[in-house]
Amino acid sequence: MLARLKGLLPFQTPEAQRLAVLFAIVYFSQGMWYLPIQTITIALKDRGLSAGQVADFFAITIIPWLIKPAYGLLSDFLPLFGYRRKSYLLLTSAAAGLAGLALGLTGEHSYWRMAYLFTLMAVGLAFTDVLVDALMVENGKPLGLTGAFQSVQWAAITTATVIVGVLGGYLAEHRLLPLAFFLGACFPLISMLMAIFVVREAPAPGARREFWTTWASIRVALRERDVWVVGGFLFFYTFSPSFGPALLFYQTDVLHFSQQFIGHLSALGAVAAIGGAFIYAPLSRRMPLRRLINLSIGIAVAGTLAYLLYRDMWSALAIDIVFGCIGMITQLAFLDLAAKSCPRHVEATFFALLMSIYNAGTQASQNVGGRLYDHFGYVPLVLISTAMTAAAWLLVPLVRIEQIEEKARRAEAPVA
């Protein structure tokens, strides 16, 4: 029985295990950036802002996550001190930590000062995310472990979400915004230490040779159908109007949950999501990706519709826990599709491009969801979100998922 369980573990070699540890620790550190989010939301609500206006604040701070291809291009085209990933990782993680400390160690912030500094912190974290994802795709595709590595990454970031839920709820309940910023600022420094001691990267070729090799790869990649179709598919799926700040307003104003209880809900949902990530790791090696995508859409439709029953503490607990697990499986299936569709040698640029599309759809969905909640209320928002999610089924045949998976499988052959 023990041998059978060990066989399910995707990371059988020391190299795969080292990379899994690296991705887990860096992603956990990135996940702690969300620690101030609930406190920011309730602080802005206390200032009299509506759900739509709060969504506008986060639309500003999400901008660095929408221009991730620019970081990928810089890293792919222009090695820093002889490296395409490691040197930038040191610089960006340090910058994120300093911006967070500026928020935590100064006094009361105006709306725009807080937006500016929190956005600056996001720049460092978004760039760090691009670099780590590039390492994941570069190493994961030859090893056939993109899905498994992303399971580790998202299990780690979701473990951070558990802490964010419990601690963030406490900080929001007591309106401890400077402390929330200060604690969130400490974790990018952990990523910096990982870059120093754990990241292994061969020096990049000469700058001129690297430039022209990268440029040739980008020109070829821009003519590939797969990247653009996958990008459109990701945007359509994630754009389904979601709850975001609207759910917090519904929990606070209609259900009268305390901020601490809302934090606990988030933490329990995150614990369930960790379970979903561990389920996806072996599942990604055994089930065709198209079947996983179809299954994921169906699960998401059912899970979204279940929010019509979100009426009290017990229904909130049940729905957030179940949806936390299945939501992670759904998310990882779509991210696995993105990783498998990335062209070789420009992994940072094109995975960043797809993740920017993913983030743009997610943020737009929250913004639209907040405005739909303001104008129509909770139940219409749930019904619209369910219908839009179901419509993604119509696009699956256009994506040619089998061809994308076969191309990624051929990349494994030299390593095998």
Secondary structure by P-SEA (a helix, b strand, c coil): caaaaaaacccccaaaaaaaaaaaaaaaaaaacccaaaaaaaaaaaacccaaaaaaaaaaaaccccaaaaaaaaaacccccccccaaaaaaaaaaaaaaaaaaaacccccaaaaaaaaaaaaaaaaaaaaaaaaaaaacccccccaaaaaaaaaaaaaaaaaaaaaaaaaaaaacaaaaaaaaaaacaaaaaaaaaccccccccccaaaaaaaaaaaaaaaaacaaaaaaaaaaaaaaccccccaaaaaaacccccccaaaaaaaaaaaaaaaaaaaaaaccccccccaaaaaaaaaaaaaaaaaaccccccaaaaaaaaaaaaaaaaaaaaaaaaaaaaaccccaaaaaaaaaaaaaaaaaaaaaaaaaaaaaccccaaaaaaaaaaaaaccccccccaaaaaaaaaaaaacccc
